[in-house]
Amino acid sequence: MQWIIDNKEWVFSGFGAIIFSAVVAFFTGKKIKHDIQHVKNSDGNVNIQTGSNSSISVSTNEQEAKESKATSESNPHAKYVDNLSDFFSEVTEERPVEISVAINKDGRALLFYSHPFKVHLRHIEFFCNERRLMFISDRNTSRYFGMPLDETVAQHLEHKASIHLIRLDKDRNPTATGTIELVIYR
């Protein structure tokens, strides 16, 4: 009981509630419904809807990625190039990249992701009018996040200077991996 009192912020935050729900579901035998839906399109893209917070689209079509790269190389002013799966390792069609952005009870911006990064991120850019994120590597390459963020999450992000990164392993166990600068474009 004392542990709960000492750790009340963590326990009753959104993340603590998820862990608590998982423990309760384990002991009651009920399955937890994840708010993540994968839909594979006929064009080879995988669309991932992550509940009310955000959703992304990751291309698994190699030809589309090559065409996108050729287009971006011919237009150095292109805002969005390639696809986000390029920044992650261990990505397969059976296990695509899953990303979710949330704001916890304490107002911290959290980015949950499912695969290890294979690039070092310099920062993440947030375009307020479009409600979209752009990942920027230390080599100055950029990858577009996908679908616009939920309006509530986007409103909170407008006032943040950083975002906490949390990696979810294959069993959905979280590991905080750091904090990264969030550059805001209004």
C-alpha positions in Angstrom: 0.0 0.0 0.0 2.8 2.4 0.8 4.4 1.7 -2.6 1.1 2.8 -4.3 1.1 6.0 -2.2 4.8 6.7 -3.0 4.2 6.1 -6.7 0.7 7.5 -7.2 1.7 9.8 -10.1 3.1 6.9 -12.1 0.4 4.4 -11.0 -2.5 6.7 -11.9 -1.1 8.2 -15.0 -2.3 6.8 -18.3 0.7 4.5 -18.5 0.1 3.1 -15.0 -3.5 2.5 -15.8 -2.5 0.4 -18.8 -0.3 -1.7 -16.6 -3.0 -2.0 -13.9 -5.5 -3.1 -16.6 -3.2 -5.7 -18.0 -2.7 -7.2 -14.5 -6.4 -7.2 -13.8 -7.1 -8.8 -17.2 -4.4 -11.4 -16.6 -6.0 -12.5 -13.3 -9.6 -12.4 -14.5 -8.8 -14.1 -17.8 -10.1 -11.4 -20.0 -8.2 -10.3 -23.0 -7.2 -6.7 -23.4 -8.4 -5.0 -26.5 -5.6 -3.0 -28.1 -6.7 0.1 -30.0 -4.4 -0.7 -32.9 -5.8 -1.8 -36.2 -3.7 -2.9 -39.2 -5.3 -2.8 -42.6 -3.3 -3.9 -45.6 -4.3 -2.2 -48.8 -4.1 -3.7 -52.3 -1.3 -1.3 -53.2 1.1 -2.8 -50.6 0.7 -0.1 -48.0 -0.1 -0.9 -44.4 -2.4 1.6 -42.6 -2.2 1.6 -38.8 -4.9 3.2 -36.8 -3.9 3.7 -33.2 -7.2 4.7 -31.6 -8.2 8.2 -31.0 -4.7 9.6 -30.6 -3.2 9.1 -34.0 -2.8 6.8 -37.0 0.0 6.3 -39.5 0.5 4.8 -42.9 3.7 2.8 -43.7 4.5 1.7 -47.2 5.8 -1.8 -47.5 5.8 -1.5 -51.3 9.5 -1.4 -52.4 8.6 0.0 -55.9 6.6 2.8 -54.3 9.5 3.7 -52.0 11.9 3.8 -54.9 9.6 6.0 -56.9 9.2 8.3 -53.9 12.9 8.5 -53.4 13.4 9.3 -57.1 10.8 12.0 -56.9 12.3 13.5 -53.7 15.8 13.5 -55.3 14.5 15.3 -58.3 12.9 17.9 -56.1 15.2 19.0 -53.3 12.4 21.2 -51.9 10.1 18.3 -51.3 8.7 18.4 -47.8 7.9 14.7 -47.3 10.2 12.0 -48.6 10.4 8.2 -48.5 8.5 6.6 -45.6 8.9 6.3 -41.8 9.7 2.5 -41.8 13.2 3.5 -43.2 14.1 4.9 -39.8 13.4 1.6 -38.0 15.0 -1.8 -38.0 13.3 -5.3 -37.9 10.3 -4.0 -39.9 8.5 -6.8 -41.8 5.1 -7.1 -43.4 4.0 -9.3 -40.6 5.3 -6.8 -38.0 5.0 -3.2 -39.3 5.9 -0.1 -37.4 3.4 0.9 -34.8 3.5 4.5 -33.5 1.2 6.3 -31.1 1.3 9.8 -29.7 -0.4 10.6 -26.4 -0.4 13.3 -23.7 -0.3 11.8 -20.2 -2.2 13.1 -17.1 0.8 15.3 -16.2 0.8 16.9 -19.7 3.9 15.2 -21.0 4.0 14.4 -24.7 4.7 10.7 -25.2 5.6 8.8 -28.4 5.3 5.1 -28.2 7.0 3.1 -31.0 7.3 -0.7 -31.7 10.7 -1.1 -33.4 14.3 0.0 -32.6 15.5 3.1 -34.5 18.3 2.4 -37.0 19.0 6.1 -37.3 19.9 8.7 -34.6 17.1 11.2 -34.4 18.1 14.9 -34.2 14.6 16.1 -33.4 10.9 15.8 -34.3 9.1 18.6 -36.1 5.4 19.3 -35.5 3.4 21.3 -38.2 0.5 22.7 -36.2 -1.8 23.6 -39.1 -1.5 20.2 -40.6 -1.3 18.4 -37.2 1.6 16.3 -38.6 4.9 15.1 -37.3 8.2 14.8 -39.2 11.1 12.8 -37.9 14.5 14.4 -38.6 17.7 12.3 -38.4 21.2 13.6 -37.5 22.1 13.2 -41.2 19.3 15.7 -42.0 17.0 13.1 -43.6 13.3 13.4 -42.9 10.4 11.0 -42.7 6.8 12.0 -42.5 4.7 10.5 -39.7 1.5 9.8 -41.7 -2.0 10.7 -40.9 -2.8 13.9 -39.0 -2.8 13.7 -35.2 -5.9 13.8 -33.2 -6.9 17.4 -32.6 -6.7 17.2 -28.8 -3.2 15.7 -28.9 -2.2 18.3 -31.5 -3.4 21.2 -29.4 -1.3 19.9 -26.5 1.8 19.4 -28.7 1.7 23.1 -29.8 3.0 24.0 -26.3 5.7 21.4 -25.9 9.4 21.7 -26.3 10.2 18.0 -26.1 8.6 14.5 -26.5 9.3 11.4 -24.4 10.2 8.3 -26.4 8.9 4.9 -25.2 9.8 1.7 -27.0 7.3 -1.2 -26.8 8.9 -4.6 -27.3 7.2 -7.5 -29.0 5.3 -8.3 -25.8 4.3 -4.6 -25.5 6.6 -4.1 -22.5 7.5 -0.4 -22.3 11.0 1.0 -22.0 11.6 4.8 -21.8 14.4 5.5 -24.2 14.8 9.3 -23.8 13.5 12.6 -24.6 13.9 14.5 -27.9 13.4 18.1 -29.0 10.1 18.9 -30.5 10.4 21.8 -33.1 7.1 23.6 -33.6 6.0 25.2 -36.9 2.9 27.4 -36.6 
